[in-house]
Amino acid sequence: MWSKILREFSENPRDVHTIPKVKKEPMWFFVYEEYGNIYIEKARSHEPSSSIQHRLRLKKEEIEIMKNIYDKRNEGESVSHLATKSSWMSVYWYGIFAEMNL
């Protein structure tokens, strides 16, 4: 899954949006690959943009747990407590998973 995400955002870096579960407007952020890492930063072409101040790197070691939490979330489980305990970047992971239909 990690190599698929790397390849996707290496070939097509782009703005992606968050996937809120409540009636809240999605926030956009830019996703790209550099030297085998996935980075996110403020959106380049969409509003409203995330308030990211500096680029952030998603950690490869978080991918499996975040995908598991994302799947539970999509099945209707309340997972916010798990997500915040596992990674404060969960909203960005969810956006990427949704964008890639994972």
C-alpha positions as CSV (number, residue, x, y, z in Angstrom):
1,M,0.0,0.0,0.0
2,W,2.8,2.4,0.9
3,S,4.5,1.9,-2.5
4,K,1.2,2.4,-4.3
5,I,0.8,5.8,-2.4
6,L,4.4,6.7,-3.2
7,R,3.9,6.0,-6.9
8,E,0.6,7.8,-7.1
9,F,1.8,11.0,-5.6
10,S,5.2,10.9,-7.4
11,E,3.4,10.7,-10.7
12,N,0.5,13.0,-9.8
13,P,1.2,15.3,-6.8
14,R,-2.1,17.2,-6.1
15,D,-4.5,18.8,-3.7
16,V,-6.6,16.3,-1.7
17,H,-9.3,17.1,0.8
18,T,-10.2,15.9,4.3
19,I,-13.3,13.6,4.7
20,P,-15.2,15.1,7.7
21,K,-18.0,12.9,9.2
22,V,-19.9,15.9,10.5
23,K,-21.4,18.8,8.6
24,K,-18.1,20.6,8.2
25,E,-16.5,21.9,5.0
26,P,-13.5,19.7,3.9
27,M,-10.1,21.3,4.1
28,W,-7.7,20.9,1.2
29,F,-4.0,20.0,1.4
30,F,-1.3,19.2,-1.1
31,V,0.3,15.7,-1.2
32,Y,3.5,14.8,-2.9
33,E,6.4,12.3,-2.9
34,E,10.0,13.2,-2.4
35,Y,12.9,10.8,-1.8
36,G,10.6,8.0,-0.9
37,N,8.5,10.0,1.6
38,I,5.0,11.4,1.5
39,Y,4.7,15.1,2.4
40,I,1.7,17.3,2.9
41,E,1.5,21.1,2.9
42,K,-1.0,23.8,2.3
43,A,-3.3,23.3,-0.7
44,R,-2.1,24.9,-3.9
45,S,-5.2,25.1,-6.0
46,H,-8.2,24.8,-3.7
47,E,-9.9,26.6,-0.8
48,P,-10.3,26.3,2.1
49,S,-6.7,25.2,2.6
50,S,-5.5,23.4,5.6
51,S,-3.7,25.6,8.1
52,I,-0.4,23.6,7.8
53,Q,2.5,26.1,8.4
54,H,5.4,23.8,7.3
55,R,5.4,20.7,5.3
56,L,4.7,17.5,7.2
57,R,5.9,14.0,6.5
58,L,3.5,11.1,6.9
59,K,5.2,8.2,8.6
60,K,5.3,4.8,6.8
61,E,5.0,3.0,10.1
62,E,1.6,4.5,10.7
63,I,0.0,3.3,7.4
64,E,-1.4,0.0,8.6
65,I,-2.9,1.2,11.8
66,M,-4.4,4.2,10.1
67,K,-5.9,2.1,7.3
68,N,-7.4,-0.2,9.9
69,I,-8.9,2.8,11.8
70,Y,-10.1,4.3,8.5
71,D,-11.9,1.1,7.6
72,K,-13.6,1.0,11.0
73,R,-14.6,4.6,10.6
74,N,-16.2,3.8,7.2
75,E,-18.1,0.9,8.8
76,G,-19.7,3.4,11.2
77,E,-17.6,2.9,14.3
78,S,-16.6,5.8,16.5
79,V,-12.8,5.9,16.1
80,S,-11.7,9.4,17.0
81,H,-10.1,8.2,20.3
82,L,-8.1,5.6,18.4
83,A,-7.1,7.9,15.6
84,T,-5.8,10.7,17.9
85,K,-3.9,8.1,20.0
86,S,-2.3,6.7,16.9
87,S,-1.5,9.8,14.8
88,W,-2.5,13.4,15.0
89,M,-2.3,13.3,11.2
90,S,-5.3,11.0,10.8
91,V,-7.4,13.5,8.8
92,Y,-4.7,13.6,6.1
93,W,-4.4,9.8,6.0
94,Y,-8.2,9.6,5.6
95,G,-8.1,12.0,2.7
96,I,-5.4,10.1,1.0
97,F,-7.1,6.7,1.5
98,A,-10.4,8.2,0.1
99,E,-8.6,9.9,-2.8
100,M,-7.1,6.6,-3.9
101,N,-10.1,4.4,-3.1
102,L,-8.2,2.3,-0.7
